[in-house]
Amino acid sequence: MAKKQFTSTILHADRKGQPEHGVLHKPIHTSVAYGYEDARELVEVFQNKRQGYAYSRQNNPTIEALANKITLMEQGLTSVIFATGMAAISSTLLALLRSGDHIVSSAFLFGNTNSLFNTLNNLGIGITFVDATDVTNVEAAIKPNTKLVFVETIANPVTQIADLSAIGSLCEKQKLIYFVDNTMTSPCLFLPIKVKASLIINSLTKYIGGHGNALGGSVTDTGLYDWSSFDNIYDNYKNKESAQWGITQIRKKGLRDFGAALAPESAHHLSVGSDTLQMRINHACDNALAIAELCDRHPKVKKVSYPGLSTHPQHDRARELFKHFGAILSIELDDSLDCFDFLNALELVVSSSNLGDNRSLGIPVAHTIYFEMGPERRASMGIADSLVRISVGIEEKADLLADFNQALAI
């Protein structure tokens, strides 16, 4: 049978798994525990010798169906689902790293991820932040104890784009885990496996879920990393083929031990939402480009950060890597226009801290999600006090353009 395209594959993923009673969506399984007629079978499930369910903190049929969808989207080996995107990042890193290890990370980083990395540093895991738009900066930061390189596909909020392909080749050569946060692009616009990513994080709360009605996160193992060369794997998790060692340790030491399990009701919301990902994100990207072009011409806007503009420093890279340029843009307003007054004047853009929703959302960045960083770190990331991040939704383009025109005119 011929390979199907993105939406056709995802739309029928549950049905292909032959769920009970012929339903088209995997049902919501709310049971916490699972019983076995033969106690030996329960033991084999616990010891990873048999497929099955033991306790819903580790796995659940509804959540497994969502994990299967994410794995199909990312064309990976397997995925683990968490309660949030931040739970996915923190649990994975704490499962794989030990005190004395070192991470090289992009300096252009989501504020909460930056905060987490500072916490890891206090726990004895060293972090070096670099400008990852140039692979030479990453290479220069690698130490003998470096275990992992972490980047985002499109940085939030100023949209810098890491040197994704070159970093992937570097990590392969150095036998480092290459951990790529695909949230801002989603697997619909970009497949990190094509740049040799080892692990892929998605905040399912954002574009994959799309409707702003459920939190969730995922980690996908692409199958490209040789876990037999990674010396932090515990002996308990070496009872399968080595390709499974990393994801097994993430599930056991990360999901099980830290307990950030997704509720099955949320998994169902996210799974149903993912069915329309391609249509939603294509429309949102089209809207974002139109708004970026409008703002780029407007005298009350100092600067627009959007990869779809030819003036963006990594525009050519974005065009080469991504199917579209994303649905996030940031605008630095002229001194004559107060960022709060501008946001309050917008009628269709909701002042909100989320992104990837069907609705357009806006936020004054320096005063909210990056406030804890302080002015010096914000300046190093290109975040001005007047910077407004816009997560563009699926409203009608003409209505959005009219709304921005009137808000910029106040």
Buried (B, 14 or more C-beta within 10 A) or exposed (E): EEEEEBBEBBBEBBEEEEBEEEEEBBBBBEEEEBEBEEEEEBEBBEEBEEEEBBBBBBBBBBBBBBBBBBBBBBBBBBBBBBBBBBBBBBBBBBBBBEEEBBBBBBBBBBBBBBEBBEEBBEEEBBBBBBBBBBBEBBBEBBEEEBBBBBBBBBBBBBBBBBBBBBBBBBBBEEEBBBBBBBBBBBBBBBBBBEBBBBBBBBBBBBBBBBBBEBBBBBBBBBBBBEBEEBEBBEEEBBEEEBBBBBBBBBBBBBBBEBEBBBBBEBBBBBBBBBBBBBEBBBBBBBBBBBBBBBBBEBEBBBBBBBBBBEEBEBBEBBBEBBBBBBBBBBBBBBEEBBBEEBBEBBEBBBBBEEBBBBBBBBBBBBEEBBEEBEEEBBEEBBBBBBBBBBBBBBBEBEEBBEBBEEBBEE
